[in-house]
Amino acid sequence: MDVQKADFRELDKEGNAEGIRDIKFLLDIPLTITVEIGRTKMLINDLLQLGQGSVIELDKLAGESMEILVNNKVIAKGEVVVVNEKFGIRLTDVVSPTDRLKQLR
């Protein structure tokens, strides 16, 4: 059995290991946020029949909360608003940080 001595780095006054950068640099990483208004399933034949003016029925009801996703993980729910003639989302329910971490697994 090959046994080796553990190599632990010295900690500085803030508790960071020497040579390891502060993780604050992660705060500048851009993420894509997606708002999902609904889903549906359809046959390829029905998809090919779609044209301008076609209506696709979704599984959500009008006025129902929209899901806000980051990397395909739900982080919040909200309602659609219009701000300066652009669509936006007002957050009505945010997933707790603990639950968000659980989704990463």
N, CA and C atoms as an extended XYZ file, in Angstrom:
315
Properties=species:S:1:pos:R:3:atomname:S:1:resname:S:1:resid:I:1 pbc="F F F"
N         0.843       -1.168        0.000 N   MET     1
C         0.000        0.000        0.000 CA  MET     1
C         0.894        1.239        0.000 C   MET     1
N         0.661        2.180       -0.927 N   ASP     2
C         1.461        3.396       -1.061 CA  ASP     2
C         0.809        4.522       -0.270 C   ASP     2
N         1.432        4.940        0.818 N   VAL     3
C         0.885        5.997        1.678 CA  VAL     3
C         1.741        7.239        1.507 C   VAL     3
N         1.053        8.403        1.343 N   GLN     4
C         1.781        9.662        1.205 CA  GLN     4
C         1.300       10.652        2.251 C   GLN     4
N         2.185       11.513        2.653 N   LYS     5
C         1.854       12.538        3.631 CA  LYS     5
C         0.974       13.603        2.967 C   LYS     5
N        -0.056       14.067        3.674 N   ALA     6
C        -0.950       15.108        3.154 CA  ALA     6
C        -0.207       16.435        3.108 C   ALA     6
N        -0.455       17.217        2.044 N   ASP     7
C         0.189       18.519        1.880 CA  ASP     7
C        -0.872       19.606        2.037 C   ASP     7
N        -0.902       20.275        3.189 N   PHE     8
C        -1.865       21.341        3.444 CA  PHE     8
C        -1.200       22.700        3.275 C   PHE     8
N        -1.871       23.614        2.590 N   ARG     9
C        -1.327       24.952        2.395 CA  ARG     9
C        -1.625       25.827        3.612 C   ARG     9
N        -0.761       26.786        3.839 N   GLU    10
C        -0.956       27.732        4.931 CA  GLU    10
C        -2.119       28.662        4.610 C   GLU    10
N        -2.911       29.007        5.615 N   LEU    11
C        -4.016       29.936        5.437 CA  LEU    11
C        -3.576       31.348        5.808 C   LEU    11
N        -4.113       32.343        5.069 N   ASP    12
C        -3.831       33.730        5.427 CA  ASP    12
C        -4.848       34.185        6.480 C   ASP    12
N        -4.833       35.485        6.827 N   LYS    13
C        -5.698       36.005        7.892 CA  LYS    13
C        -7.185       35.856        7.579 C   LYS    13
N        -7.557       35.859        6.287 N   GLU    14
C        -8.965       35.717        5.919 CA  GLU    14
C        -9.370       34.254        5.792 C   GLU    14
N        -8.462       33.335        5.973 N   GLY    15
C        -8.790       31.924        5.878 CA  GLY    15
C        -8.634       31.351        4.482 C   GLY    15
N        -8.054       32.125        3.546 N   ASN    16
C        -7.843       31.635        2.183 CA  ASN    16
C        -6.507       30.925        2.100 C   ASN    16
N        -6.476       29.829        1.375 N   ALA    17
C        -5.212       29.113        1.187 CA  ALA    17
C        -4.302       29.944        0.290 C   ALA    17
N        -3.047       29.935        0.589 N   GLU    18
C        -2.063       30.681       -0.184 CA  GLU    18
C        -2.089       30.216       -1.638 C   GLU    18
N        -2.131       31.160       -2.565 N   GLY    19
C        -2.110       30.825       -3.982 CA  GLY    19
C        -3.487       30.611       -4.586 C   GLY    19
N        -4.526       30.583       -3.765 N   ILE    20
C        -5.877       30.412       -4.285 CA  ILE    20
C        -6.558       31.773       -4.308 C   ILE    20
N        -7.082       32.134       -5.518 N   ARG    21
C        -7.716       33.438       -5.661 CA  ARG    21
C        -9.059       33.480       -4.946 C   ARG    21
N        -9.462       34.690       -4.586 N   ASP    22
C       -10.770       34.921       -3.995 CA  ASP    22
C       -11.838       34.553       -5.027 C   ASP    22
N       -12.899       33.873       -4.627 N   ILE    23
C       -13.919       33.439       -5.591 CA  ILE    23
C       -14.820       34.577       -6.059 C   ILE    23
N       -14.567       35.786       -5.641 N   LYS    24
C       -15.373       36.919       -6.091 CA  LYS    24
C       -15.277       37.112       -7.600 C   LYS    24
N       -14.229       36.592       -8.235 N   PHE    25
C       -14.098       36.717       -9.684 CA  PHE    25
C       -15.250       36.002      -10.395 C   PHE    25
N       -15.911       35.068       -9.722 N   LEU    26
C       -17.049       34.366      -10.315 CA  LEU    26
C       -18.251       35.291      -10.523 C   LEU    26
N       -18.305       36.380       -9.765 N   LEU    27
C       -19.446       37.284       -9.850 CA  LEU    27
C       -19.539       37.995      -11.190 C   LEU    27
N       -18.465       38.029      -11.967 N   ASP    28
C       -18.456       38.704      -13.262 CA  ASP    28
C       -18.718       37.768      -14.443 C   ASP    28
N       -19.070       36.518      -14.172 N   ILE    29
C       -19.335       35.569      -15.257 CA  ILE    29
C       -20.759       35.792      -15.760 C   ILE    29
N       -20.909       36.059      -17.065 N   PRO    30
C       -22.261       36.283      -17.603 CA  PRO    30
C       -23.040       34.973      -17.704 C   PRO    30
N       -24.337       35.048      -17.424 N   LEU    31
C       -25.227       33.890      -17.518 CA  LEU    31
C       -26.397       34.234      -18.424 C   LEU    31
N       -26.941       33.244      -19.083 N   THR    32
C       -28.129       33.432      -19.899 CA  THR    32
C       -29.348       33.059      -19.068 C   THR    32
N       -30.307       33.968      -18.999 N   ILE    33
C       -31.531       33.736      -18.248 CA  ILE    33
C       -32.656       33.494      -19.243 C   ILE    33
N       -33.440       32.460      -19.003 N   THR    34
C       -34.537       32.089      -19.879 CA  THR    34
C       -35.839       32.177      -19.103 C   THR    34
N       -36.872       32.697      -19.757 N   VAL    35
C       -38.208       32.716      -19.165 CA  VAL    35
C       -39.076       31.781      -19.991 C   VAL    35
N       -39.629       30.794      -19.331 N   GLU    36
C       -40.433       29.801      -20.040 CA  GLU    36
C       -41.911       30.112      -19.849 C   GLU    36
N       -42.596       30.340      -20.965 N   ILE    37
C       -44.018       30.663      -20.874 CA  ILE    37
C       -44.901       29.435      -20.998 C   ILE    37
N       -44.347       28.312      -21.412 N   GLY    38
C       -45.121       27.088      -21.508 CA  GLY    38
C       -44.490       26.095      -22.453 C   GLY    38
N       -45.067       24.905      -22.489 N   ARG    39
C       -44.571       23.828      -23.351 CA  ARG    39
C       -45.744       23.120      -24.006 C   ARG    39
N       -45.442       22.385      -25.049 N   THR    40
C       -46.424       21.534      -25.696 CA  THR    40
C       -45.702       20.429      -26.441 C   THR    40
N       -46.429       19.401      -26.792 N   LYS    41
C       -45.898       18.323      -27.638 CA  LYS    41
C       -46.754       18.291      -28.889 C   LYS    41
N       -46.116       18.051      -30.019 N   MET    42
C       -46.869       17.912      -31.263 CA  MET    42
C       -46.161       16.949      -32.195 C   MET    42
N       -46.930       16.402      -33.084 N   LEU    43
C       -46.386       15.483      -34.078 CA  LEU    43
C       -45.604       16.265      -35.134 C   LEU    43
N       -44.633       15.622      -35.742 N   ILE    44
C       -43.848       16.265      -36.797 CA  ILE    44
C       -44.768       16.744      -37.913 C   ILE    44
N       -45.776       15.938      -38.251 N   ASN    45
C       -46.720       16.322      -39.299 CA  ASN    45
C       -47.423       17.635      -38.960 C   ASN    45
N       -47.847       17.789      -37.691 N   ASP    46
C       -48.513       19.023      -37.264 CA  ASP    46
C       -47.543       20.201      -37.292 C   ASP    46
N       -46.290       19.946      -36.917 N   LEU    47
C       -45.267       20.994      -36.943 CA  LEU    47
C       -45.047       21.505      -38.364 C   LEU    47
N       -45.030       20.594      -39.319 N   LEU    48
C       -44.813       20.974      -40.715 CA  LEU    48
C       -45.995       21.748      -41.296 C   LEU    48
N       -47.169       21.621      -40.684 N   GLN    49
C       -48.362       22.327      -41.151 CA  GLN    49
C       -48.439       23.765      -40.650 C   GLN    49
N       -47.570       24.148      -39.699 N   LEU    50
C       -47.619       25.497      -39.135 CA  LEU    50
C       -47.226       26.541      -40.168 C   LEU    50
N       -47.884       27.647      -40.107 N   GLY    51
C       -47.565       28.759      -41.000 CA  GLY    51
C       -47.800       30.071      -40.265 C   GLY    51
N       -47.582       31.165      -40.947 N   GLN    52
C       -47.779       32.477      -40.344 CA  GLN    52
C       -49.222       32.598      -39.869 C   GLN    52
N       -49.404       33.006      -38.622 N   GLY    53
C       -50.732       33.153      -38.040 CA  GLY    53
C       -51.216       31.919      -37.300 C   GLY    53
N       -50.461       30.808      -37.388 N   SER    54
C       -50.839       29.598      -36.641 CA  SER    54
C       -50.724       29.861      -35.153 C   SER    54
N       -51.543       29.187      -34.381 N   VAL    55
C       -51.518       29.316      -32.922 CA  VAL    55
C       -51.128       27.971      -32.331 C   VAL    55
N       -50.171       27.987      -31.428 N   ILE    56
C       -49.736       26.773      -30.731 CA  ILE    56
C       -50.232       26.868      -29.295 C   ILE    56
N       -51.035       25.888      -28.876 N   GLU    57
C       -51.573       25.886      -27.518 CA  GLU    57
C       -50.512       25.367      -26.555 C   GLU    57
N       -50.277       26.113      -25.488 N   LEU    58
C       -49.282       25.735      -24.485 CA  LEU    58
C       -49.972       25.157      -23.256 C   LEU    58
N       -49.174       24.545      -22.370 N   ASP    59
C       -49.729       23.899      -21.185 CA  ASP    59
C       -50.021       24.856      -20.034 C   ASP    59
N       -49.657       26.129      -20.146 N   LYS    60
C       -49.904       27.095      -19.072 CA  LYS    60
C       -51.150       27.909      -19.368 C   LYS    60
N       -51.790       28.362      -18.304 N   LEU    61
C       -52.974       29.204      -18.431 CA  LEU    61
C       -52.565       30.675      -18.484 C   LEU    61
N       -53.390       31.490      -19.128 N   ALA    62
C       -53.134       32.936      -19.168 CA  ALA    62
C       -53.113       33.456      -17.730 C   ALA    62
N       -52.130       34.268      -17.402 N   GLY    63
C       -52.011       34.829      -16.059 CA  GLY    63
C       -51.242       33.955      -15.088 C   GLY    63
N       -50.893       32.752      -15.505 N   GLU    64
C       -50.140       31.851      -14.630 CA  GLU    64
C       -48.679       32.300      -14.564 C   GLU    64
N       -48.001       31.979      -13.461 N   SER    65
C       -46.600       32.368      -13.274 CA  SER    65
C       -45.702       31.770      -14.347 C   SER    65
N       -44.707       32.540      -14.761 N   MET    66
C       -43.696       32.079      -15.702 CA  MET    66
C       -42.481       31.601      -14.903 C   MET    66
N       -41.774       30.604      -15.418 N   GLU    67
C       -40.575       30.120      -14.748 CA  GLU    67
C       -39.351       30.820      -15.298 C   GLU    67
N       -38.464       31.253      -14.398 N   ILE    68
C       -37.205       31.883      -14.775 CA  ILE    68
C       -36.117       30.842      -14.532 C   ILE    68
N       -35.355       30.538      -15.595 N   LEU    69
C       -34.335       29.494      -15.516 CA  LEU    69
C       -32.945       30.061      -15.783 C   LEU    69
N       -31.960       29.528      -15.079 N   VAL    70
C       -30.549       29.797      -15.353 CA  VAL    70
C       -29.901       28.443      -15.544 C   VAL    70
N       -29.284       28.255      -16.701 N   ASN    71
C       -28.695       26.953      -17.049 CA  ASN    71
C       -29.722       25.830      -16.895 C   ASN    71
N       -30.937       26.088      -17.361 N   ASN    72
C       -32.032       25.120      -17.340 CA  ASN    72
C       -32.471       24.702      -15.943 C   ASN    72
N       -32.160       25.490      -14.927 N   LYS    73
C       -32.595       25.228      -13.557 CA  LYS    73
C       -33.504       26.367      -13.120 C   LYS    73
N       -34.674       26.039      -12.565 N   VAL    74
C       -35.616       27.062      -12.115 CA  VAL    74
C       -35.045       27.774      -10.895 C   VAL    74
N       -34.939       29.104      -10.985 N   ILE    75
C       -34.460       29.880       -9.844 CA  ILE    75
C       -35.534       30.799       -9.283 C   ILE    75
N       -36.612       31.033      -10.086 N   ALA    76
C       -37.673       31.917       -9.625 CA  ALA    76
C       -38.903       31.748      -10.499 C   ALA    76
N       -39.994       32.367      -10.050 N   LYS    77
C       -41.223       32.463      -10.848 CA  LYS    77
C       -41.619       33.924      -10.863 C   LYS    77
N       -42.327       34.310      -11.912 N   GLY    78
C       -42.709       35.708      -12.009 CA  GLY    78
C       -43.865       35.916      -12.953 C   GLY    78
N       -44.242       37.200      -13.083 N   GLU    79
C       -45.335       37.564      -13.969 CA  GLU    79
C       -44.836       38.528      -15.028 C   GLU    79
N       -45.444       38.461      -16.194 N   VAL    80
C       -45.029       39.300      -17.317 CA  VAL    80
C       -45.482       40.740      -17.073 C   VAL    80
N       -44.590       41.693      -17.331 N   VAL    81
C       -44.898       43.121      -17.256 CA  VAL    81
C       -44.361       43.788      -18.519 C   VAL    81
N       -44.835       44.989      -18.794 N   VAL    82
C       -44.326       45.774      -19.911 CA  VAL    82
C       -43.659       47.016      -19.329 C   VAL    82
N       -42.380       47.224      -19.685 N   VAL    83
C       -41.612       48.364      -19.213 CA  VAL    83
C       -41.026       49.070      -20.429 C   VAL    83
N       -41.408       50.338      -20.632 N   ASN    84
C       -40.922       51.106      -21.786 CA  ASN    84
C       -41.104       50.331      -23.090 C   ASN    84
N       -42.274       49.757      -23.282 N   GLU    85
C       -42.647       49.012      -24.476 CA  GLU    85
C       -41.838       47.731      -24.694 C   GLU    85
N       -41.178       47.254      -23.648 N   LYS    86
C       -40.457       45.984      -23.706 CA  LYS    86
C       -41.026       45.059      -22.646 C   LYS    86
N       -41.023       43.745      -22.940 N   PHE    87
C       -41.488       42.776      -21.960 CA  PHE    87
C       -40.449       42.615      -20.854 C   PHE    87
N       -40.921       42.360      -19.667 N   GLY    88
C       -40.061       42.088      -18.524 CA  GLY    88
C       -40.762       41.087      -17.626 C   GLY    88
N       -40.097       40.676      -16.569 N   ILE    89
C       -40.665       39.737      -15.611 CA  ILE    89
C       -40.514       40.317      -14.210 C   ILE    89
N       -41.625       40.391      -13.489 N   ARG    90
C       -41.602       40.788      -12.074 CA  ARG    90
C       -41.533       39.506      -11.264 C   ARG    90
N       -40.465       39.358      -10.463 N   LEU    91
C       -40.298       38.137       -9.675 CA  LEU    91
C       -41.336       38.092       -8.562 C   LEU    91
N       -42.024       36.964       -8.463 N   THR    92
C       -43.035       36.790       -7.424 CA  THR    92
C       -42.619       35.733       -6.403 C   THR    92
N       -41.702       34.859       -6.790 N   ASP    93
C       -41.249       33.789       -5.899 CA  ASP    93
C       -39.834       33.400       -6.308 C   ASP    93
N       -38.903       33.451       -5.369 N   VAL    94
C       -37.506       33.114       -5.659 CA  VAL    94
C       -37.146       31.856       -4.878 C   VAL    94
N       -36.509       30.909       -5.561 N   VAL    95
C       -36.062       29.669       -4.928 CA  VAL    95
C       -34.984       30.015       -3.907 C   VAL    95
N       -35.046       29.408       -2.740 N   SER    96
C       -34.071       29.697       -1.684 CA  SER    96
C       -32.668       29.285       -2.133 C   SER    96
N       -31.642       29.965       -1.612 N   PRO    97
C       -30.263       29.595       -1.968 CA  PRO    97
C       -29.952       28.126       -1.680 C   PRO    97
N       -30.500       27.576       -0.609 N   THR    98
C       -30.271       26.173       -0.271 CA  THR    98
C       -30.844       25.261       -1.348 C   THR    98
N       -32.075       25.559       -1.792 N   ASP    99
C       -32.698       24.741       -2.836 CA  ASP    99
C       -31.974       24.895       -4.169 C   ASP    99
N       -31.454       26.110       -4.452 N   ARG   100
C       -30.690       26.305       -5.693 CA  ARG   100
C       -29.436       25.451       -5.685 C   ARG   100
N       -28.758       25.365       -4.535 N   LEU   101
C       -27.557       24.527       -4.436 CA  LEU   101
C       -27.898       23.061       -4.624 C   LEU   101
N       -29.046       22.618       -4.116 N   LYS   102
C       -29.462       21.229       -4.267 CA  LYS   102
C       -29.666       20.876       -5.732 C   LYS   102
N       -30.120       21.854       -6.547 N   GLN   103
C       -30.354       21.617       -7.978 CA  GLN   103
C       -29.053       21.377       -8.735 C   GLN   103
N       -27.936       21.840       -8.200 N   LEU   104
C       -26.646       21.692       -8.886 CA  LEU   104
C       -26.167       20.242       -8.870 C   LEU   104
N       -26.666       19.451       -7.978 N   ARG   105
C       -26.207       18.056       -7.857 CA  ARG   105
C       -26.760       17.176       -8.922 C   ARG   105
